[in-house]
Amino acid sequence: MWYGIFLGFSSCCLHNMVRVNPLMYHPWEHIGFMAVGGYCDHYYHQLRKKWNQELYDETQKRLADLDQELKEIQQRDMEEAAAAAS
């Protein structure tokens, strides 16, 4: 969250530098930019946690499916080898 707050503060300072104003011109803008930056950073981290959990769940499901397919292939190979031996 600190990264978002810093990003909001620095973007407001950059905005004032481009307009050739003092850096702390309209200090309420700094507070607003910091609040928006902090919120965006918090939202991003929550979204990233959700995506990571979805990715983990999907990966586990695919691994379970592959494991089941592997067992079926091994069983079929063993049956074919037993049929060929007799």
Secondary structure, 3 states (H helix, E strand, C coil): CHHHHHHHHHHHHHHHHHCCCCCCCCHHHHHHHHHHHHHHHHHHHHHHHHHHHHHHHHHHHHHHHHHHHHHHHHHHHHHHHHHHHC
